[in-house]
């Protein structure tokens, strides 16, 4: 399962990386691992991803929840 969010700075993605582990990334760069895709999406929403271009600008809006991301089977 993969979720994507197309932002002004690039396409964020979340994908499963083993049992109960999910990776958040943007473009070709992995940003971190999480215990759930919801936690990863929350970091995008709160601008706490570790991707400076995104995190430093709170003027970029993000989905409030994972249900607003595009889900790709």
QUIJOLIN-V772269 format. One record per helix or strand of 3 or more residues. SS is the DSSP state (@ for helix, = for strand). FROM is the first residue (numbers start at 1). LEN is the number of residues. If there is no record, write none. Layout:
BEGIN
ss,from,len
SS,FROM,LEN
SS,FROM,LEN
END
This chain:
BEGIN
ss,from,len
=,2,6
=,10,7
=,22,5
=,29,6
@,37,9
@,52,4
@,66,3
=,70,3
END
